[in-house]
Amino acid sequence: MPSPTRCVCPGSFDPPTLGHVDVVARAAALFDEVVVAVHVNPSKTPHWSAQQRVEALRECLDEALPQRDAARVRVEAVEGGLLVDHVRSVGATAVVKGLRSATDVEHEQPMAVVNRDLAGVETVLLVADPRWGHVSSSLVRQVHLLGGSVAPYVPPAVLRRLQQPDTGSGARPTSRLGARPTTG
């Protein structure tokens, strides 16, 4: 019997989108176990704390995936360091990333080569579902902050959090993701 396969799906997930959920679901169809690594970049100030992102992703995946798939997906925060070090530490053999555009290919290709060179870790690139190819966390943040509906782009669990007045109180309370702009 072959040993189980495990991959890592890394990202900032600030906030999680339907595109993120789609990539994780597709990774769960390809691998026995999926570790969703919520990256904490010390040089960036997130809109949602790492804990908020982990909790939101876990809820999104529990709601979106069949129970047998959700049980094989672990979500955890990862502080700095090389991605390949985390991949090795969890016993994974591959990184799975989504591709939305040619720009994503240009960004991911050199990283995939370095990950393979440093640790023999392969990168699996999944072309985005056309419904989500234009969606990014930064787009969701911008549309939401300007008062537009992000319901077509985020899972219900994220939408519920965005509708709570205290959402996004992470490290930058003056530009809270959950806050609506005021006009005057």
Secondary structure, 3 states (H helix, E strand, C coil): CCCCCEEEEEECCCCCCHHHHHHHHHHHHHCCEEEEEEEECCCCCCCCCHHHHHHHHHHHHHHHCCHHHHCCEEEEEEECCCHHHHHHHCCCCEEEEEECCHHHHHHHHHHHHHHHHHHCCEEEEEECCCCCCCCCHHHHHHHHHCCCCCCCCCCHHHHHHHCCCCCCCCCCHHHCCCCCCCCC
